[in-house]
C-alpha cells in the first residue's frame, strides 16, 4: 500500500523515490547522451520507453532536443542518481 502512495505522489508531482525503471533510463542516458527513444529502448531491452521519457522530461530529470528527439540528463537527474 505504501508503495502505491509513493508511486502516485511521484506520478502526480515528481516527488519521492525514483522507481527502478526510471533509474535504469537515467543511468543509461547519463552514460550515453544524445540517444533517441528507439535506441534507449533497444539498449534496455524494452519495447517502448516513450511514456517514461515523457514523464522524466516533464519533471525536469532529462531534456529533449531536435527531431527525432535526443535525450540528455539534467543536473536534477544527476542529483537523483547521486552523482
N, C-alpha and C positions, 0 to 999 in steps of 0.2 A: 504494500500500500504506500509506504514512504517513497519508494522508487517512482511510483506513478505521480505522486505530488511533485517530486523533483523534476521529472520529465515534463510535466505540464508547465511548471514555472519556467523551465528553460525554453520550451517551445513558445511560450507567451511573451517572455521578456528577455531571454538570453542570459538569465541569471541562474547560477547554480553550477554544479559539477558537469563537465563535459562527458558525454557518453562515449564508449569505446569506438563506435563507428565514426564519430566526429573527430576523435583524437587520431585515428588512423589516417583520415583525409588530411588533417592539418600537418601531421608528421610528413606525409608524402609531399605535400605542397611546399613545406619548408625546405625539403631536400631537393626537390625538383620544381623550381618555379617556372612559370610560363608554359604550363601544360594545359591542354583543353580538357573538357569533361570526359570526352571519349578516351583519351589517353590515361586519365586518372582512373576511370572505371576499369579499364583493361589491366592496369598495373595492380589494382587492388582486387582483381578477380571478382568484380561485381558487374551486374548487367547495366545498372544505371546509378548515377550519383547526382543527377540534376537537382533533386529536391534538397539533398543535404548541402550541396554547394550553394543553392539559393538561400537556405536558412543561415549558413555561415556568412554569406555575403551581407544579408540583411542586418545581422547583428555585429558586423564590423570585424569578424575574425579573418576574412580574406577579401581581396579586391579582385574585380574582374575588369579586363580592358580589351579593346579591339573586338574584332569579329572574325572567326569564331572566338568566343571569349577565352582568354588566357588568364589563369588564376595565380595570384601572389599572396603570400601571407602578410598580415599587418603586425605592427607591434603588439596589439591586443592578442592576436593569435599566438605570437611567440610567448607572451606572458602566460597565457593559459597552458602552454606546454612546459613552462618552467624554464625557458631559455632566456 
